Structures are given as structure tokens and as C-alpha cells.
Amino acid sequence: MAKRPLRVVQHLFSALVAWVLVCGGPARGQTVDVGAELTESEGKLSTADEARLQLLSDPDAVKKGTGKDRSRPPFEIYRSQIAPNDVIPWLKPNQWCSLSLDLQANDDDYEGSLQSLPVPLVGMPHEMIYAREARLVKAQRSRLGMPILLPRIPKEKELLVELVRPNAIRADQLYSVPLYSLPAHQMLVMVLTKESNAAYAAWSKYSAMIPATFDRGDGRILDQMRYYRLLLPLEPDKPLLPSHPLTWTAISHIFWEGMEPDVLSASQQTALLDWLHWGGQLIVIGGAGPTYSIFRESFLEPYLPADPTGESRLLVEADLKPLSDSYPPPFRLPTGEEPTRPARSITPQIYEQFGLGYTAPEPIKPAAGRPLYVAGLRPREGAVTIPLGEGSPDLLAVESRVGRGRITMLTVNPTDPALAAWGGMDTLVRRVVFRRPEEMMVPMAKSGESFDPQYQDMAMGGPDLSWYRIAARDVGPRVYRAPSESRGLPRRGSPPVGAALARQQPASMSVDFATTDGNEGPNLPGVAEWVDSTHVPLICRTLLERASGITVPSSQFVLKVLLAYVLAVAPLNWLLCRYVLRRREAAWIIVPLLAFGFAVGVERIAAYDMGYDSACDELDLLEIQGTFPRGHLSRFASIYTTGRGQYTIKFPNNPTALALPLDIGRSIAGEDLTTSVWRSYPVPALEEFTVQPRSLSMFRSEEMVSLPGSITVEADGPRRVLRNDGGLELRDATLVDFSDPAEPLETYLGTIAAGATVDLDPAEAPPAPDHIAGFDGPDPTELLTKFLEYVEKRPEAVGELRLVAWSPGPAPGPSFEPVLDRHRGATVVVVHLRYNPPPSPASRHYNSMAPKTAEAAGRSPIPAKAAARRGREEMGAS
């Protein structure tokens, strides 16, 4: 009964509030023109008044509507994707990739962060959180993307990400991103076509795509060992190409067939050009239709190797015989048979004519009334041609170099029904399209009147399958870690996988396929991996430690201190208290004093006064490709502070920047992990980077930078001139000509000022100094020497003309919080001025039947070394 008056009061109060909301007048001091309001609203109630009226007249309907809205979750995450994969989220360990999520906020506008849970860095006492700003408009679907790098794919095959507000105790939403590990050697191939891409799906079964050493019937193992994976976009007019240029490392080739270039966004176009100049391979599909005219006045038009002439031809079977003879079908192992003892053999006649890995040529038979369409192309200056076959007047392709990469324009469409049904198409795709080397075979065994091909159980790694390279990641020997027992991400306190478990391998070697156990991919080398144990990071780490002046005490020093402490604590302390003080119990009082005294003494002996409370040393590497006005900048930096601190390194002027802690090589098993954050948007920043007191902490970063101009080689009559429009002063510049990889030719040029020119063929070149001078901070001599001596013995790298120099001071860009007392460094500049034309598919590297002579390659450009010698001889004669 006591509650009834309270309920009456509540009902009366509610009625009063409702009456005020509906009938409430203007506040004091305000006037309202009722006629004007009726005119503007045409006698209708406002949305708010209608809601209030409905609350009074039909409260049950309001409750039902509220319940309906509450049935939807506060956030809806529809899907996650890892570019350029539409469906299966393939991801390579130790490589950056672009993760994107489609999501929506249902309750209200949202301002927070999208971030991952901590990801441990293998072999380091660090873990990373990848984050970006998340701003969501209510009931509006949004797409948020950010770059991530995983050293390992967890056994759960997922990455947990969350939506969280600033300073929140718990996350607002948690989502599991599925992951599928892509072996290090496998490369992705993107197909860009406005037509149906089903015709390209058959290529997945070609010998060009998979090794010849495995039974094709074992799909599970074969899928792990394959060389390439074709990506066929679900929406051809919206290809999921990454917009970040440093997340293209897993892509080796792009097939472009008739798709408008304007379909790509501006950031995708820029990223594609960066990818091309650092080793990407773009194949433009020809044939009937406007396959070439779509590039007119596009971003790719200046880089194409040829122009369409409009003079096409229609070829029948007789006209295609040179093509079929040039590309015989490969010898394939029958399904279900052992790779070392195939049942089908090769006759001596076939072997003598076509080699061990091929069968007799098959004719190309176009359907009646449907001859093969061959488009006409006019090569541009510097381009090379690939004939349709020996003795044929028609061209198969025209191609040229774009930086380190290439663009190949085919005159035919390889998906034409006549070519698709031809057995030699497999060989043509491998040699011309993929430009993949031929697999090795052991000496054969003769059985009666036939030969049995003996395949080696060996594989090709990433360097054989892709031309893409980044100097800071791929130069020098590589260190690969042995697979661990646990394939998940390392947990806190787990022992690091360091140099003790590592084994060195050359950049490219054949590895036994038996190294896989079915769950983890083969241990084959990859390309462009972000690994701190490669040669350039190791050199920079050593130079930074040397420049800091901080040295780790030697083992002898530590042993001497331990022996002295043990002697002082036990025998000397006891003798002092027993015979001098005659109070043995005083030994317990002296022990803490001895410990404190030894700690202070060791700290004073090992202390190093830098003269600054905080300092940063930086060694940068700027890599430039030919005349391209953009460069790849790698930073390797160390930070020192007298007290423990957390730094934020921001890159406010470059959205392509990426940064992570650098492994210093001194992690201890069971050491607590420190957590840092890489925030990619709106301002790229490495946050909460912890620096321990009186010690070095290191980080590395990469970014694509725009240059005011390019560094080019120009012809001045019979002489060559180098023009420096890159905006940097180049000191101790040295030109290295690798026309003959066995004997590179070095020419010391000295200092080249910004905007200046220098003669590349001087009568007397000045001698190169043994050590450079004038730098402040890390000595770049060792890094310069590495790039002067490094030779890449691959067909695509032959004939490189390389300029190696250094510039004082670190490259501008990052800002540090808190502000550093000292920031110094140097920038090493590596310019790939020129490469030879793309290696011919008829050379022995791609065709085992080709003769070993240099002329068999079909191209004989005059080596720059020979031209330089000829010029000097002419000058001497004059």
C-alpha cells in the first residue's frame, strides 16, 4: 500500500512533462510569429513533435520500434580482405600487406581506433599493435584499410582486431580476420580484364605455374609447391589492387587485357608505377579489339614499348608453323606416377631435336573461318622485338625495360581458342609471359631405344620467379630461420628464434621439396622480405653501434667482476669480520654494502658520457631507378637517452611510410615484451617506442619519396654526361659498369653538386680514397663498399650501370616526440642508371635447347664497357 502514492506521483509527473513538451511555449524574452510558423510548416508538426505525440498516444508502438532498432548490433563488420585477394586472404610472413574491413556503426557516429591485438616480433622483445583512426557515420557503410606485417601466421589462422575509443577500458567490438599463409617463394599474378577471366583459369595447370617434380594427382602438396597463383577479380571493373606501394611485394606479374586504365584510383596508379620500376612485370594482352588504344593519354602511355599501327594480320595454320616449332610442348609427368621414373619415355630423335624436357611440336589449328588475329605494333626507341618464330615476318611481342621491370606487349591473345588448345602454349607462357627459368634435370638413363627423363627433386625460389627487388632487403646473403615446433605466434617469455637456429643460404638455390611436412610451406627463399638478419640491416646496426660509442662489456670484464664480487662477499668479508673486527655477525651487514658498492663501481666503469640527454644516429639508403623521379628510402636509426622514455616517431608528410623496431641481436629468453604501436592513419607514426636508460634502441622505416628531378645519363656527342637533378649533393660518387659481371668497371667521379653535370668518360679519373671524410655520425664507408661490390648474377640484371654515392645528413621527414637533443647521420644513394633490354626468351636460361653462344639470345646490344673503352682509345689516338 505504501508504494501506491509513489506510483501516482510518478504518473502525474510524467503527464506534466509530456504536457510541457507538447504545449510548451517560448522562453522568456522570445517572441514567436505563429502565422509565420504555420506558413513555413504548412500546418504540419515537426518530427520531434510527432515523436512526442506518438509517445503519448501509442506508447506500445514506440516500445516495438525501439526493440526493433536494438535487435541490430552496435557495429556490423561485413567482411575483411587482404589486397589483392578478393576471396582467399593470402598473406606472406615478413611482408607488408593491405588489410581492409567493411563495417558500419548502427547506434551513433563513432570516433575511435581500429587496431589489432599485439603481434610479437620473432626473436625480439617487442610486440606490435597495428592501428588507424576509425571515424564512422551512423548507418553508413565504410571501408577502413591499414598496412600490417606478421612475422608468422598463427596456427589459428586469424588475426584479432578491435574497435576501441581513446582511454577506454575495453573494446567496443572484436573481430577475427581469417588468414592463409602464402609460402615465401610463391608469387601472385593479377589478371585485369573487362572480359570473362575464366580462360585464364586453365593456366593454373600449366607447367609454367607448378614444378615438374611432383605428382599432379597430389593436389594438397602440389598446391603448396606451386610457383604462381592467379588472382581473377570477382569484379573486373573494381580490381582490388593495393593503394600502398610497399604492399605490392607479393605480386610478380600483371596481365592487362582491355581494361580502362582510369578504373584504377590515383593512388593505385602511383603504386603500380613504383612496382614496375622496382621489378614488376606488366604483360599487355593483344589480339582483336581496342587492347592498345585504351592506353592513349593514360598514366602508362609514356612507358609502353610500342605503338599500334592498325596493320593487323589473320594467320592460318601454315602461317603459324614457325610459332609451333619454336615452342614445343613440355614433357609432363603422367598423373599418379613417380617423378623420377615416368612410364612414358622420349625417343632419341625427339631428344636430339627438342631436348630432354620437351616432346615433338604440335601444330596450331585455328577453327575454320576463324584465323588467329595478330595486331600490328611499331617498336619505340630502345624496345626489342620477339619474332613469331624463325623465318616469320610477324612479331609475337615487343618489350622494353621500365626501371628494373619490363612491359611486354603481345600481338596475340593467348586465350584465343586456337592457342588455348595448343600444347606448346605452356612453353610460350613460361618463356615469354612469365620469363621463368627452365628447371634443371639430372643426366638421363637410356632404356632400350628411349630415354627416361630424370627430374631433380629441387625447386625454384622467389628470386627465380620475380624480378622485384628492394636494395635494403635483398642485397647480400640471407639468413633463414629453421621452422619452430610451435607454428603459432610466440607467446610472452618464449625463447627467441635467433642466430643459433639460423642457417645461411645464397639468394637463390635449389631446395629439396621434402622439407615440408604438409602443414608448413617449403623453406624456400623469397624476395623483398622485411627481415632484420639480412646483410644491409646487419651492416647498419653495426655502424650505428660503433657511432654511438656505447659498447657491451666483454665476457672477460664480466668474469673478472663476478670473481672479485665472490671473493669480497665470502672469504674477504669473513676474514675481515672474524679477525679484524672480531664480530662475525657483522658480515651480514657488510654484504648489502658490498653489493651496492660493486653496482655503483660497475656502472661508473661502464658508463659513457655522450654529452646529450637524448640523441639519434641515422643511416639512410635512397634507391633510385633510372629517370623515375621517385625513390625508395630506408632508414636505420638508433635512439639513446639517459633515462627510460617512450618516443613517438611521426612521418607527417608521407603517407607511404612504414616503421618497426629493429632487432639489435641481444634478446634474452623470457624477457618481458615491450609494446609499440604503428598507427598508419591519419599521420603515420611509430608510437610508444620504448628506450631503456643508457642503452640503444633501434628502429627501421621505409617510404617512397618524390624527388625534384632525376639523375640521368645524357649523350654529349661521343661522350656521356651525368646530370644530377635529384636535389642532393652526391659525394664520393662512383660509377660501376656491370656489362661484364665478372669484371665490373669502376670510375670514381668525386663530388657532384645538385644540378651539376660530370663527364662519365674522363681522360684521367681521380683516384678513389680509401675512406671517406666529412660525415657526422655513422661512417657510411662499409655500406658504400657493399653496393660497389655487390653483383647480381641474373639475366635481368646484366648490363646494369650503377651510381653509388653519399650525401651528408639524414633524409628529412620524421619528427620525434619528445624532441631530441642531437640528430645526425648520412644518406647513401644508389642509382640504377640503366639495365640491358629484357633477356631473350630464346636464351639458354629459359630454353635448354638454345646454343650457348651469346648471339643465340637474339640481342646483341653494345656493352657500355666496350663503348667506354672505345671512346678512351679514340681520345688517346687523337
N, C-alpha and C positions, 0 to 999 in steps of 0.2 A: 504493500500500500504506500510505502514511503517513496517508491520510485515514480508513482503516477503524477504528482505535481511537477517533478523534474521533466517528465516527458511533455507535459502540457506547455511548460516554459519553452522547451526546445521547439515545439511546433509553432508556437506564437512567434518566436524569434526568426524561424525560417520564413514564415509568412511575411514578416516585416521586411526582411532582407529582400525577398522577391518583389514586394511592392515598391521598394526603393529602386531596385534595378530597372523595373519596367516603367514606373511612373516618375522616376526621379527627375527633378527639374535642373536647371542650370545652377552652377555655383554662384556664390555671392559676387557681385561685381561684373557678371557676364550678362549679355543680352542675346536673345535668340529671335530670329525672324522666322516665325512659323510658316508664313507663306512661302518664303524662300526655300525652306527645307522641303515643303511639300512639292514645290516645283522641281527641285533637284532630284528628289527620290521618287517623284511621280506617285506619291501616296503609299509607297511600299516600305515595309520595315527593313532595317539593316540586318545583316547576317547575325550580328551579336544579339539584337533584339529578338530575332526569330529563335535563336538558340535558348534564350531565357524564357520565351513564351512556351516553347516545347517542353522545357524543364518543368513548368507549372502545369501544363495541360496534359502531358503524356509522359510521366517520368519513367514508365516501363520501357518505352521506345528508346529513350536516352540510354538506359542501362544496357539494352540489347546492342545498341550501336557501339557503346564503349567496350563491351565484351568482344564484339567482332573485331575492333581495332587491336585489342590486346591479344587476340589469337595469333597475330604476326609477331615474330621475334623482333627485338630492337634493331638487330643488324642481320642482314642476309648476305652471305658470301656465295655467289653463284658458281664460280669456278676459278681455278688458278691455272696459269700457263707459264711455260718457260720457253721464251723465244729461241729459235724459230719453229718450235714444235707446236702444232695445233692440238694434237691429241695426247700422245705419249710424252711425258715430261722428261726427255733425255737430258742428263746433266753430267758434265765431266768433272771429276775431282781436280782441285788445284787450278781451275779456270773460272773466271768471272762469267756469270750468265745473268740474263734479264728475267726476273720473276715479276709477274703481273697478276693482280686479283681484280675480279669484277665483284663489286659489293654495293650495298645500299643501306642507308640509315632510315628506319621507319618511324621512330618516335619524334626525333627532333634533329636539327642541324648538329653536326658533330665536328669538334676540333680536338685532335689528339695526334697520336703517332701510330703508324703501322710498323711493327718491329718483330723480329724473330726472337726466339728464346736463345740463350747463349750457345754458341758453337765453338767448341775447343779447337785451338790450332795445334796440329800434331807436332810433338817434340818441343813445345814451347809452354811456358807458364802463363799463357794468355788464353782468353776466350773472347769471342766477338759477338756483338749484337748488331744486326743489320737493320737499320731503321730509316724511316722517312716521315715527313709530315703527312697527316691524313685530315683533309677537310672535306666533309660530306654534306651535301644539301639534302634535306629531308625528302624522302620518296623519289629521289633522283639517282639512277644507276650511274656509278662512277667506276673508273678503271685506274688503279694505282699500281705503279711499277717501281722496282728498285733493283740494283745490282747486288748479287750475293756471290760468295765464294765458299765452298765447302771442301776442306782437305780430304774428307772421306764421306762416303754415302752411308748413313747409319743402317744397321740391319733392319730397322723398322721401315726403311724406305719412305721416310717422311720428314718434313721439317715443320715444326710448330711455329706459327706466327700469331700475333695478338694485336688487338686494338686497345690502346691504353691512353688515358688522359694524363696530362702532366701532374706529377706528385700524387698520383692515385695509388692506393694500396694494392688494388687488384685490377686485373684486366677487365675490359668491358666485353670482349669477345675473343675466343680462341679458335684457331682453325688449323687443320692438318693439311699441309701441302704434300701431295704424293711426289715421289722422286724415283727415277730409274737411272741406274748408273750406266754411263756410256764409257766403254774402255778407252784408255788413253790413246790408242792407235787409231780408233775408228773416227772417220770424218763424216760430216753431214753434207749432203748435196741438196740444194734448194732448186725446185722447178717452178719457174714463173711463167705461166701460160694462161691465156684467156680461154683456151680451148679445154677440152677434157684431157686430164692428165693421166688417164688410165693406160695410154700407150706406153708411158714411161715405167709403169709398174713392172712390166716384164723384164726390165733391165736389172732388177734385183737378183735375178737368177743367172746373170752373165758371169763368166769367169773374171771379168774385169772388176767385179764387185766383191768376190769371195775368193779365198785361197784355193789353189788346186790340190792341196794336200789333205783335204778332208772329204769324208763320205758325205755326199749331198743328202743322203737319207737321214742323217742325224741332224735334225733341224735345231735342236737345243744348242749343241756345241757349235754348229756352223753359224748360228746367229751371233754368238759371242766373238767368233773369229773373223767375221766379215770385215772387209776393208771400208766400205762406204754404206751409208744409209740414205736412201732417197726420201726427201720430205715433199709430199704432194699436198699443197694447201687445200683446206676444205672450202675456203672462199677465195677463188683465184683473184678477185678484184681487191682483196684485202690481205695481202701476204703478211705473215707475222714475222717480218724481219726486225732484228733489234735496232733500236734507235741509238744505243750507246756503242761507239766504235770499238771499244775494248772488250765487247762481249761477242765478237764475231770469230773468236779463235777456233771454235769447233767446226766452222764452215770452210770447206776446201774449194767447192765449185758452186757456181750458179748457172743454171740453164735458163736462157731467156728466149721465149717464143711468143712474139706478137703482143706482149703486154705493154700497155702505155706506160712510159716512164713516170708520168705525172701521178700515177697511182701511189707511188712512194712519197712519204712526207719529206719535208726538207731535212730533218734530222736523219732519216733513213738514207737519203741520197748522199749526205755527207759521210755517213758511216760506211756506205758501200764504196765510195771513192777511197777512203782511208784503208779499207780492207783490200782493195785492188792494189794499191801502191805497196802494201806490205806483204804481198804474195798471193792474193786472191786470184782465182781463175774464172773468168766470165766467158761462157760459150753462148754466142748468139746463133740461134737456130734459123736456117734459111728455108728455101723452098718457095712454094707458091704463096701468094698473099703479101700484104704490106708488112713484111717482117723487118725490113730495114728503114722504111720511110718514117716509122714511128719515132725514130731517134733524132729526126731533124729538129734542130734548135733545142735539144734536151741537154741535161747535165752530162750525159755520156757521149754526146756527139763529138766533142773535141778529141776523145780518146779512141775512137773507132779506127781500125786499121785500113778500112776500105770504104769506098762509096759505091752505091748501086748504080749500075749502068742502064738497067732496063732491058739489056740484051740477054734474055734467058734462052735456054735450050731445052728440048724434050728428048731424052735419051731412051733408046730401046736396049734390048739385051746385048746386041753386038757392040753398041757404044759403051756399055758398062763392063765389058770383059777386062779392060785394064784395071778397073777398080776391084773386081772379084779376084784377079790374080795377085794383086798387091796385098790383100788381107785374107789369107786362108783361115778357115775355122780353127779354133784352138782344140787341142786334144782334151777331151773331158773324160773324167773317170766315171764309169757306169755306176749308178746308184746301188749301194749295198756292197761294193767291193772294197778290198783293202787298197789304200792309196799307193802302196809300194809294189803291188803285183796285180795290175789290171789284166782282165781277161783279153781285151782287145789289144792288138799289137799294131805296130807301124811297119810297113814293108820297107825294104831297103830303097826302093825307088822314091817313095814318099819322103823318106828321111833325107836322102841326098838332095832332093829338090826343095823341101819345105822345112827341114829341121825336125828336132825331136818333139817339140810341143805343138805341132800342127798336123792337120790332115789335108787331104787334097782340096784345092779350091772348089767352091760351089758357085755355079752361075747365078746371076741376079735375073730374075724372071718377072718383069712387070706384067701386070694383067693386060689382056687385050684391050686396046683403046685407052690405056692409062699409063703412058710412058712416065719416066722419072723426070721431075721438073728440077732443072739446075739454074739457079739465079746467076746473073752476071755481076761481077764485082771488079772495081778498079782499085788496085792497091795504092795506098798513100805512101808518102816518103818514109822510109825506114821499116815498112812492113815486109813480111816474107810470105811466100805462097806455098801451098801444099797441093801438088797436082792430083788429079783424079786417079791417075795411075801412070805407069811408064808408057810413054808414047801417046797419051791422051792430050788433046788440046784444051780440055776443060780443067777448071780448078775445083778442088774439093773444099779448100778453106784458105782464108787469108788471116794472118795474125800478126800481132806486134806486142812489144813489152809495154806495160804501164807500171812504172816503178819496178818492183820486184815481180809483180804478177804479169798476167797476159790477158788479152781479149782475142778470142778466136771467132771469126765469122764463118760459119758453114754455108756453102752454097746449096746444100740439100737439106731436106728434113729427115733426120734419122728415124722418125716414127712412120715414114711412108710405108704402106703395106708391102711394097716390093722389097724394101730394105729390112723391114721387121722380120720377114720370113727368110731372110738370107743368113746362112750360118756364119759367114765372115763378119757380120755386124758386131759380134762380140769382140773380135780383134780390133776392128776400127774404133769402137768405143773406148777400148783400153788405150790404144796408142794415140789417137788424135784427140778424143774428147777429154779423157781423164789424164792423159800423158803419164800413165802409171808404168813404172819399170816392169820388165819381164821377170817372172820368177825363175829361180835357179833350179837346175836339175843335176843329179849326180851322173857319172858315166853309166851308159846303158848296158844291158846284158842282151846277148844275142841268143835267140831260141829258134833253132832251125833256120828258116828263111825270113824271120821277122825280128824286130827289136821291141823290147819291153821298156817303156819309159820308167825310170826310177826317180820319183819325186823325193826331194828332201822334205822332212817334216819341219820346215822352217817358215818364218813369217816375215812380213814387211811391217816396219813400224811407221809411226806418223811422219817422220822426215821423208819417207819414200812416197807417201800418199798425198802430201800437201806441200805447197811452196811457201806457205805463210810462216814468217819468222819475225820475232822481235829480238833485237840485239841483246837487250838486258836480260832476256830469259833463255835464249837459245845458243849463245856463243859459249864455246868451251865445253869441257867434259861435264857430263850429267851424273848425278848421284840418285839412284833409285833405292827406295827402302823396301826391305823384304816384307811380304804380307804378314800382318799380325794375326794371332789366333782369333781375337775378337774383331769382327768386321764392323762393329758399331763405332760411334764417336767415342773417343777416350773420355773416361769419367775423371772427376776430381781425384787427384792423388795417384792416378795410373802412371806407370813408368813411361817416359817419352821414347819414341822411336827415333833414335839419333844415329850418329855416325857408326856406332858399334854394330848396328843392324844393317848398315848400308853396304851396297856394293856398286862399284863404278862400272859403267858401260859406255862405249862410244856412242856418239849421237845417233847412229843408225847401225843396227846389226840384226842378224837373223836370230830369232829366239825360238826355242823349242815350244811347240804348241802344248806339250804335255804339262806345262807349268800351271795350267788351270785345273781347278777341281770341280768346275760346273757351277759354283756359286759366285766365285770371284773371277773377274775377267783376266785375260792373259797379261803377264807382266811385260808388256811391250812399250817401247818409248813413244812419247807423244811429242807435240810441238807447242810452243808458247805457253808452257805451264808456269804458274806463279809458285816457284819453289825457291826457298832461300838457300838451298845447298847447291845451286848451280854456280858456275865459275864467276860471273860478274858480281853477284851479291857477296860471295866469299871474299873477293878482292876488295870490294868497297868496305866491307865490315872490317877487314884488317887495316886498311888505310885510315878509317875513322878512329879505330882504337889507337893507332900509332899517333895520329894528330892530336888526340885528347891529352896524351901524356899520362893517362891512367893505365897502370899495368897491374895485372893479377900477381900477387906474391908467388914466388916459385915454391915448388914442393920442398926444397931444401930449407927455405926460410920457415915454412910451416912446421917441418920436422924439428928444427932447432928450437923453435918457440915451445913446442909441446914437451920436448925433453927438458928444457930449462924449467918449465912450469911444474912438471912432475918432480924434478929434483928439489925445487924450492918448497913445494907443498908437503912432501913426505919426509925425506931424510934431513934436509937442512932445517926445516921447521921444527922437527922433533929434537934435533941436536941443540938448537938454539934454546928451546924451552926447557930441555932436560938439564943441560949443563951450564948454561949462561944465566937464564932467568930462574932456573930451579923450580919452575912451575909448569908441569907437563900439561895441565888443563888449559893453559894459555894458548896451546896450539890450535884449539878450536876457534879462538878469537882471531888469530892471525890469518887463518885460511881465507876468510872473506876479504881481508885487506890485501892479501897476495893476489887473489883473483881480480879485484878491482884494479890493482896496480898493473898487472900484466895486460889487462884490457886497455887501459889508458896508454901504456907504453907501445903496444902493438898498433893502436890507432894512430899514435903520433909518428911512429916509424913509417907506416904505410901511407900516411896522409900525403896528399898532393894539393898544393895551393895553386888553383887556376887563375886567381885574381878576379874571378867573377862569381856571383851567386848562382847564375844560370847562363848556360852557353849552348850553342848549337853549331855543330860542324856538318857540312853538307857536301856531297859529291854527286853531281848530276850527270846524266848521259842523255844527250839530244841526238836522235837518229833522224836523218832526213833522206828522202827518196827522190833523187833526180831533181827535176824542176818543180816538183809539187810543193806549193807554199804552205805546207803543214808539216809538223814534226811530232815524233813520239818522244816524250820527255819522261825519264825515270829519275826519281830522287832517292838517294840513300842518305839518311841523316841520323845523327846521334844527338841526344839532349842530356846535359849534365846539370845537376842542381845540388846545392849544399844541403837542402832539406827535402823531405818527401813532398812531392807535389803531383797534381794532376793537370795535364795540359790539354788544350784544345787546338788542333791544327786545322785551320779553315782554308778553303780554296774558293774565295768569293767570286772570282772572275772566270772560272772554268767548270762548267757542269760535267765535264768528262773525267774529272779527277777521281782516282781510287787510291786508297791508302790502307795499310795494315801494319801492325808491329813487325819488326824484323827480328828473326831468330839470331840471338847473339851466341848460341852454341854452348851455353853453360847452364842449361836447365837441370834440376835435381829431381830425382824420383820422389814423389809425394809432396812436392812443393805446391803451395796454395796457388790457385789461379787468380789472376787479376783480370777484371772485365773491362773491356773498352767497347766503344760504340762507333760504328761507321754510319753516319747519317748522310744520305745521298741527296736529300731534298728538304728545303729549298736551297740551302747552301751546303755543298759537300764539306764534310768536316769529320776528322777523327777526334772523338770526344773521350774524356776520362782516360787519357793515355797516362798511365802511372809511371813516374820516375822515382826510383828509390834514392835515398840520400847518399851523396858522394859516390855515385855509380852512374854508368851509362845505360840509357835505354834508347833503342834504335827503332826507326820505322822506315818504310819504303812506300813510295807512291808512284803512280803512273798517270799520264794525261796526254791528250792530244792538244797541241798548241798551234796557233796560227802565227805565221811569220810575215814580216813586212814585204818579203820578196823571196827569191830562190837563189841558190848557189849553182851556177851553171858553167858549162864549158862551151866557149864560143870559138868559132874558127876565124882567125885573122890572117887570111891568105894561107900560106903553107904552115902557119904556126897555130898553136892552140893557146887560148887565153881563158883564165878562170876569173869569173866575175862574182864578187861577194855582195849580194843584195839581201842577205839573210838578217841584217841588223846586228850582227855580232862581230866583235874583233876576234879574229882567229889567230892564235899564237902557236908557234912551233908547228905550223901546218906541214903535213907530209902527204904527198900523192903516191898511192900504191896501185900499180897496174897488175892485175891478175890474169892477163891474157894467157900467160903460161903459169898455171898454178904451181908447177914445180920450181919455178924461178921468178917470183914476183919482183917487179922493178919498182924501187922506191926513189922518189925525188923530193928532197927537202926544200920547202918553199919559204919558211920563216913566218913572219907576221904579216897577215893580210887584214888591213883595216876595213871597217864596214863601208861598203860602196866602192871599194878599190878593185883593181884588176891586177893579175900577176901572170907572167909568162910561164906556161907549163913545160916548155922545152928550152930552158936557158942553156946558153953555151957552157957555163960553169955554174953548177948548183952549189950553194954554200953547204958546208958540212953540218950534219945534224949534231946537236950537243948530246952528251951522254945523259945529262939530267937537265930538266927544265928548271927555270928560275922565275921568280916574280909572283908566285902564288902565295895566298894567305890561307892557311888551314891544311887540309889533306893534300898530300903530294899526288897529282894525277899521273905521274910518270908510268907506274906499273899498268894502269888501265889503258893508257895510250899505247904502250908496247903490246898489250894483248890484242888490240884491234889492228895494229900494224902487222902482226904475225899471223893472225887467225886466217886460215884458208878453208873455205867450204868446198870440198871436192865433189860437187854435184853438177850435172849438166846445166841446170838452170842458173848456176852461179858463175859459170865460166865466162871470162872476159870482163869481170867487174872492174870498174875504175873507182877507187875509194879514196876519199879525203879524210884524214884524221887530224884533229887539232884540239885546242882547248881555249876556253875563254875565262877570264878572271871573274870571280864572284859566282854565287849560286843563281840559278834562274829565278826571276821574280815570280810572285804569285801567292804563296801561302802567308797566312798571318798566324801568330801564336798568342795564346792567352793562357796564363799571364805573359806579359811582354818579356822577351829575352834580353839579357844584358849584352850578349855578343852573338852575332850570326855571321859566319864566314864560310867560304867554300870555293869550289871551282866547277866548271861545266865542261865536260868532254864532248866534243862534237864529232859525229861520224856521218859523213855524207856519201851515199851510194850514187855517184855521179852518172854511172852508165852500167848497163848489162848488155851482153850479147843478145841477139834475137832469140826467141824461144827455141829450145833444142828440137831438132827434127824428129818426128815420129819414126823416120826410117833409119835412125842411128841404132847402133847395137845396144844401147841402154834400154831401148824399147822394142827392138826387133832382133832376136838372136840370129836371124838368117842374114842380116846385113854384114857386108865385109868390114874389116877392121880399119880400112883407110879413112882418113879424115874427109876425103871428097865424097864418101858414100852418104854422108849426112845430108847432102843436097844443098848445103850452105857453106860458103867459104868467105865470111867477112874478113877484111884485112885486120889483123890484130893491131890494137893500138900500140903495143910494144914495138912491133916491126915498123909501124909508121913513125914512131918516135925515133927509133934508130936510124931510119932512112932520112928523117929530117936533120939529124945531127951530122950524118955523113955528108949531106948536101951542104950544110953550113960549113963543115970543115973543108970541103973541096973548094967552096967559094973563098 
